[in-house]
């Protein structure tokens, strides 16, 4: 797994939380890179990713990191006020949710009220 590879690179015997965080970050970056490459090869519109998509992703991810209990599920009602306070609209949120779901970073619930990060 990516986590154990990262631990081996550090010459550690055990996987730490930092190893897992780094593995997730590398996977997300890899997926972003693939999507960008596909978009640029298929269309001549420039990259698909906008700054607001990164910002909205960071808000949602931060809500997991600040959670008292370990979870991979985020109720959008808990992050929507922060997203709106930072000046982003619901259309931008929906687009961000869709893009990250397409690259298998998370799954959006059927009713659109929550996202679950893919482990």
Secondary structure, DSSP 4 states (H G I P E B T S, - for coil): -HHHHHHHHTT-SS--HHHHHHHHHHHHHHHHHHHHHHHHHH-SS--S--HHHHHHHHHHHHHHHT-SS--SEEEHHHHHHHHHHTT--HHHHHHHHHHHHHTTSEEE-TTSSEEEE--
